[in-house]
Amino acid sequence: MNGSASISATTLVGADPDTAFKLFTEEVDAWWKQGPRFRPSLHGAGVLRFEPGVGGRLLEIYEGGASFEFGRVTVWEPGRRLVMEMRARNFGPGEFTQVEVRFEAAGEDTRVTVEHRGWDNFPADHPVKHGLDEQAFSDVMGVWWGDLLVSIRNHVHRTITR
């Protein structure tokens, strides 16, 4: 899918780009928020984890071994960039969006920018849009990613200052 509609969110984290990338990927379950807004599941709370490298997956693994694949990594550049095809539970076969996460040095910190693209591939009445018009949907997704970036920023701060 090559859609151009995108949502972006950015934060600064108190770590170098390599450390920020490592905490983002290796400790995803520690910072990705819980609850139905961030991890809707039919199986209860699961554990999120990245399989590293191109072709790796972002999985939520549930008690009993069931799992859901949220993403498939297409670019894995530690300390620089992560790109994945991302799915929601209400996507049909072959439906996905693209999430790019960039890690850029900003003095002693790292600017983490998420760009979530491909929303224009989905019709206005697609279940993923929850009945919202394009602007309202973009606003909701921007806040969603903003909340997750605040969470990674706080996780990096707690981890680095221990």
C-alpha positions as CSV (number, residue, x, y, z in Angstrom):
1,M,0.0,0.0,0.0
2,N,1.4,3.3,-1.0
3,G,-1.0,5.8,0.6
4,S,0.2,9.3,1.4
5,A,-2.1,10.3,4.3
6,S,0.1,10.3,7.4
7,I,0.1,11.2,11.1
8,S,3.3,12.3,12.8
9,A,4.4,12.7,16.4
10,T,7.8,13.6,17.9
11,T,9.4,13.6,21.4
12,L,12.9,14.1,22.8
13,V,14.3,11.3,25.0
14,G,17.3,11.6,27.3
15,A,19.5,9.1,25.7
16,D,21.7,8.7,22.6
17,P,20.1,7.3,19.5
18,D,21.5,3.7,19.9
19,T,20.2,3.5,23.5
20,A,16.8,5.0,22.5
21,F,16.5,2.5,19.7
22,K,17.4,-0.3,22.0
23,L,14.9,0.7,24.7
24,F,12.2,1.3,22.1
25,T,12.6,-2.2,20.6
26,E,13.9,-4.4,23.4
27,E,11.6,-3.0,26.1
28,V,8.5,-2.3,24.0
29,D,6.3,-4.1,26.6
30,A,7.6,-1.8,29.4
31,W,6.6,1.4,27.7
32,W,3.7,0.6,25.3
33,K,0.6,1.4,27.3
34,Q,-1.9,-1.3,28.4
35,G,-5.7,-1.3,28.1
36,P,-8.2,-1.5,25.3
37,R,-7.2,1.9,23.7
38,F,-3.6,0.7,23.1
39,R,-3.9,-3.1,23.1
40,P,-7.4,-4.3,22.2
41,S,-7.4,-8.0,22.6
42,L,-9.8,-10.9,22.7
43,H,-7.3,-12.8,24.8
44,G,-6.7,-10.4,27.8
45,A,-3.4,-8.6,28.4
46,G,-0.5,-10.0,26.5
47,V,3.2,-9.2,26.3
48,L,4.6,-7.1,23.4
49,R,7.9,-7.9,21.8
50,F,9.9,-7.2,18.7
51,E,11.7,-9.9,16.8
52,P,14.8,-8.0,15.7
53,G,15.8,-7.5,12.1
54,V,14.1,-7.2,8.7
55,G,11.2,-9.7,8.6
56,G,10.9,-9.6,12.4
57,R,7.5,-9.1,13.9
58,L,5.9,-6.9,16.6
59,L,3.9,-9.5,18.4
60,E,1.5,-9.5,21.4
61,I,1.8,-12.9,23.0
62,Y,-0.9,-14.1,25.4
63,E,-1.0,-16.7,28.1
64,G,-1.5,-20.1,26.5
65,G,0.6,-19.2,23.5
66,A,-1.8,-17.4,21.2
67,S,-0.4,-14.3,19.6
68,F,-1.3,-11.4,17.3
69,E,1.1,-9.9,14.8
70,F,0.8,-6.1,14.9
71,G,3.7,-5.4,12.6
72,R,6.3,-6.8,10.3
73,V,9.7,-5.1,10.1
74,T,10.8,-3.8,6.7
75,V,13.7,-1.6,7.8
76,W,15.9,-2.3,10.9
77,E,18.7,0.3,11.3
78,P,19.7,0.3,15.0
79,G,20.2,3.8,16.3
80,R,18.7,5.3,13.1
81,R,15.4,4.0,11.8
82,L,12.7,1.3,12.1
83,V,10.0,0.8,9.5
84,M,7.2,-1.7,9.8
85,E,3.9,-2.7,8.1
86,M,1.4,-2.4,10.9
87,R,-2.0,-4.0,11.3
88,A,-5.0,-3.4,13.5
89,R,-7.3,-6.2,14.6
90,N,-10.1,-5.0,12.4
91,F,-7.9,-5.0,9.2
92,G,-8.8,-7.5,6.5
93,P,-6.3,-9.7,4.7
94,G,-3.7,-7.6,2.9
95,E,-4.6,-4.4,4.8
96,F,-1.8,-2.6,6.6
97,T,-0.4,0.8,7.2
98,Q,3.3,1.8,7.5
99,V,5.0,3.1,10.6
100,E,8.4,4.7,10.4
101,V,10.3,5.6,13.6
102,R,13.4,7.8,13.3
103,F,16.0,8.3,15.9
104,E,18.0,11.5,15.4
105,A,20.7,13.0,17.7
106,A,19.6,16.3,19.2
107,G,22.5,17.4,21.4
108,E,22.7,14.9,24.2
109,D,19.2,13.7,23.6
110,T,17.5,11.9,20.7
111,R,14.5,13.1,18.7
112,V,12.1,10.2,18.2
113,T,9.7,10.8,15.4
114,V,6.9,8.4,14.4
115,E,5.2,8.8,11.0
116,H,2.2,6.5,10.5
117,R,1.3,6.4,6.8
118,G,-1.2,4.8,4.5
119,W,-4.5,5.8,6.0
120,D,-5.8,7.0,2.7
121,N,-5.9,3.4,1.5
122,F,-8.9,2.8,3.8
123,P,-12.4,4.1,2.9
124,A,-14.1,6.6,5.2
125,D,-16.4,3.8,6.4
126,H,-13.7,1.3,7.3
127,P,-14.1,0.0,10.9
128,V,-10.5,1.2,11.8
129,K,-11.7,4.8,11.4
130,H,-14.5,4.4,14.0
131,G,-16.9,6.5,12.0
132,L,-14.7,9.6,12.3
133,D,-14.1,12.0,9.4
134,E,-10.5,12.3,8.1
135,Q,-9.5,15.3,10.3
136,A,-11.0,13.8,13.5
137,F,-9.4,10.5,12.8
138,S,-6.0,12.1,12.2
139,D,-6.4,14.1,15.4
140,V,-7.2,10.9,17.4
141,M,-4.3,9.0,15.9
142,G,-1.9,11.9,16.6
143,V,-3.0,11.9,20.3
144,W,-2.6,8.1,20.4
145,W,1.0,8.2,19.1
146,G,1.7,11.3,21.3
147,D,0.6,9.3,24.4
148,L,2.8,6.4,23.4
149,L,5.8,8.7,22.8
150,V,5.3,10.3,26.2
151,S,5.4,6.8,27.6
152,I,8.7,5.9,25.8
153,R,10.2,9.2,27.0
154,N,9.3,8.5,30.6
155,H,10.6,4.9,30.3
156,V,13.9,6.1,28.9
157,H,14.1,8.7,31.8
158,R,13.4,6.0,34.4
159,T,15.8,3.6,32.9
160,I,18.7,6.0,32.4
161,T,18.5,7.7,35.8
162,R,18.4,4.4,37.9
